[in-house]
Amino acid sequence: MMKWLKKKPKEQSHTIDLSDNTYSDIRELVDNAKESADFIHYPQKTVHHNIYISYYKAMIDGELLHRDLLPYLIHSKDFKNIKDLKDILPIESVTITNDIKEIQNKLLRGFIVVQLGEYDEECAVIRAENFATNRPVSVSEIEFSVIGPKEAFIENLDSNLYLIRRRLPVPELRFKEVVLGKFSKTRVIIAYLEGVAEKENLNTVMQRIKDIELEVIPDSSYLEQIISDNTKSVFPQLITTERPDRVVSMLNYGQIAILSEGSPQALLGPTGISEYFASPEDYYLSWLLGSLFRFIRFISVIFSTFATPLYVAVLTYHYQMIPKDLLAPLISSRVNIPFPPILEVLFLELTIELLREAGARLPTKVGQTLGIVGGIVIGQASVEAGLTSNILLIIVSLSALASFTTPIYKMANTIRILRFPFIFFAALWGGVGIVLAMSFILVHLLRLESLGRPYLQPIYPPRLLDMTDTIFRLPYNRLLKRPISLGTTLPSKDKVKEMRKKKDIDE
């Protein structure tokens, strides 16, 4: 297991650029940029002198350039010096600088550079980013819920920060920005609540993020795989979510969120295994209904993992355990099947996986049709052809349905993968093989960590106060304390007692 050195980051630095491919001067920057077809660099005559304007056409807002910039540059009589632009232009983001590194970074992010001379070192850098390509905030597709907010993150980082800040309008909400990727220059935000998030967790995240050395980071999934404690594990160690309400709730609990430019999903950590089976909708229903649905989800995961391995183990080694009433229909369904149970199960499981992958990759309407029609046709044909039994077809279908109940998509993928080792162990040693495979999984989970915190928390190490929101969710007046396992600051006992008092109606 990979061990990380937890070092406190510098408090004064909020933006860190890990790239070292900076040009030496403005002449080298402009000459190299001219080799790109979308780079514009031209002289413009004004009242007092000629100026030079440079920008990447694909990155700036053309309407802003012609409406709010060029008229003031061309016709203003007060424009005599480059520093006068801060007073002339009706744009709030105008920076006068000769720092070549700052000029290069902002030019590549949708800023316009204005110079008095073609290669003057002192430039005016004006923000003019093009937001026309940003799609509007849409409904959550992966974590859909009937009750509760419907908003989901989009690929624009500033819009995502707005969705979080609107729900947490407090100064304690802090955003630390890091620029990653030698070529992509991807903005990454670490969000947390000051005074709530544990300092050690924050330092761990900051250190791991700063240690990343990649050329391109197109999505936050890259960050998840790199900063995870154990990159060889099939279990996700950070929650991936597209819902702002979930991010806000977890920030209040003391977790840390990681968002990146170009990704419609945020990462949350440190996390425990029980959080991967909790849906945001559980908190919008009454605690009885929420607890019931969450318990059904846990049972579904267990059934999805062990149903087909138990079928293989019982028919291969433990057929004496089959009830007499079930023995007759089971024999009649398998009397013409030439394959052993392991091949029968693998055939149907792989068929289900093929249908699932094909349905996910095809357009929505075609994928839905393929999943329904393909499942019915292939299942019925395989039973009539004597390749599989109808009882196993029912078990595999129910297992596939049960795996869809997991709210976190990456954990659902893990459950799908885990089923196959259990099937092979069941074919080799029957029930003993299933127990042996389960022992390996438990040992792995006991050793696994999420940002340095135990993965099985609060089950192990046991935290009784944190178990009020694991398999079952207790009423909100019993969920006042933040998780001890995250090292967060807890409310005082007097405040807890006051909020839990039962208030009577005055007569």
JOPEGI-V158211 format. One line per field, one symbol per residue. ss: DSSP state (a for helix, b for strand, c for the rest). phi: phi as a letter, one per 30 degrees, with the letter a starting at -180 (. if undefined). psi: psi as a letter, one per 30 degrees, with the letter a starting at -180 (. if undefined). Layout:
ss->???
phi->???
psi->???
This chain:
ss->ccccccccccccccccbccccccccaaaaaaaacccccbbbbbbbccccbbbbbbbcccbcaaaaaaaaaaaaaaccccccaaaaaaacccccbbbbccaaaaaaaacccbbbbbcccccccbbbbbcbcccccccccbcccccccccccbcccccaaaaaaaaaaacccccbbbbbbbbcccccbbbbbbbbcccccaaaaaaaaaaaacccccccccaaaaaaaacccccccccccbbbccaaaaaaaaaaccbbbbbcccccbbbbcccaaaaaccaaaacccaaaaaaaaaaaaaaaaaaaaaaaaaaaaaaccaaaccaaaaaaaaaaaccccccaaaaaaaaaaaaaaaaaaaaaccaaaaaaaaaaaaaaaaaaaaacccccaaaaaaaaaaaaaacccccaaaaaaaaaaaaaaaaaaaaacaaaaaaaaaaaaaaaaacbbccbbcccccccccaaaaabcccbccaaacccccaaaccccccaaaaaaacccccccc
phi->.dccdcbdddddccbbccdbccddaddddddddddcdcccbbdbdbdcadbbcbacedccddddddccbdedddcddddcbdddddcdddbdcbccabddddddddddcjccccbdcebdddbcccdadccddddddcddcdcdbdcjdcdbdbdddddddddddddbdbdddccccbccjdcdhddbcccacdicddddddddddddddddbbdbbdaddddeddcddbdcddddcbdcbccddddddddddjdccbbbdicdbccbadbcddddccceddcccddddddddddddddddddddcddeddddddcbbdddddddcdddddddcdccdcdedddddddddddddddddddddeedddddddddddddddddddddidbcddddddddddddddddddcddddddddddddedddddddbiddddddddddddddddddbbhicedddcdbddbdddddbcdccdeddccdddeddciddcdddddddddcddccddc
psi->kkkkkjkklkefjfkkjgkghkleleeeeeeefffkfgkkjlkkkaeflklkkkljeffljeeeefefdeeeeefkffjflffffffekhkfijkjlgjeeeeeeeefgglkkkkelehkeklkjkkhkjgffkllkakkeehkkeklkfkllafkeeeeeeeeeefiikffjkjkkkjljeefhkkkkjkljkfekkeeeeeeeeeeeffkilekjflfeeeeeefkejffkfkkfkkkkgkeeeeeeeeffglkkkklkgkgklkkllllffffgkkfffffllfeeeeeeeeeeeeeeeeeefeeeeeeeefefhfffkkeffeeeeeffgegkflleeeeeeeeeeeeeeeeeeefflleeeeeeeeeeeeeeeeeeeeffgellfeeeeeeeeeeeefffkekeeeeeeeeefeeeeeeeefegbeeeeeeeeeeeeeeeefkljhfkkfgkgekkkjeffgfhcelkllffgheklkeffglkllleeeeeeffkjklkk.
